[in-house]
């Protein structure tokens, strides 16, 4: 959850994480475009790293260790957060979950339709349809936290729950649509690891070592299977027990608390630095108008706000869900704009959808454009609403 800045003016952890993420992305762009730094940038990300045990080995450039390895830790945290929200939090009952669920569905479907409408359903670019369907919760909450107490707490809960459902949708999309050729033996071994995790959970094992050992084995098997390796992190997160042990401590909560800082201030900035480096040399307006770039940017900036706000308005209008307590519709619209910040997850799906550097650069350009537009306009709307509320509160009362 986002917390307001305290009375001394210090930024909340969410705001700090968002600013660090933005700085890391900007640094990636600088390293890609400064002639003296680019060779260093390429050499670092292309460094081949090998982990070998006996005859078996995993050899990948550093960039893929980041995208397949560090992002598995990111997805482990995502799964832990989803599990907690489903069992105890904003998604634990349909009354709580209905508005975020309807909004998330609209926020995934409409951007995909906008993207397909621009690139064409039969085009080579159509496989990137899921890129603008994602929301970056770190950036979105980071922007929201800058406004502190001027935003009703229920809106923060709504945005968090929306992003959680969105992440769950992204996980399903990655599992179904972005899977390479499959290895039967690796899948069998991964299935055995999943069964072992389920057995640990149902047996009430609440020590972390067994889950870590099986989780690492599962990651290796999934990596070799053709299914994206980050899904191993998801499976491990759902398997770690949330129920407290005899000492009243929850293993899942301990992991979530322990991982949060590492992911927010380590994993995500490293991923941003490694994947946001779009070359700006020779960049022209024509590059922004290419179907792939325009489809991603319009999907995030236009599709997200229409999908999220349209679904939320319809659900409230027809009595399918209750509006966030104490929130105005204009503030709900601002949340739909912040949902258009797709950065981390959109970039990640882009790396799965397109292998060639030219397409990946166009995706990065679209993600950066759509996310910046969404974040800036969302902040402007929130600031405008807050300013009006402040003026109204300071207005002198008239006497009869």
DAFEN-V532279 format. One line per field, one symbol per residue. psi: psi as a letter, one per 40 degrees, with the letter a starting at -180 (. if undefined). A space follows every 10 residues. Layout:
BEGIN
psi=???
END
This chain:
BEGIN
psi=iiiiiadeei iidddddddd dddddddddd ddehdddddd dddddehhhh hhhbeiihhi idddddddcd dddddddddd dddddddebe eeidddeddd ddddddeddd dddddddddh deidedeede deeihhdddd dddddeebee hhdddddddd dddddddddd ddddddefha hihddddddd dddddddddd ddefhfiddd dddddddddd dddedeihdd eddddddddh hdiiadeehh dddddddddd ddddecdddd ddddeeghhe hehiddddei dddddddddd dddddddddd dddddddefe iiihheiidd ddddddddee gecddddddd dddhdidddd dddddddddd dddddddddd dddddddddd dddehiiii.
END
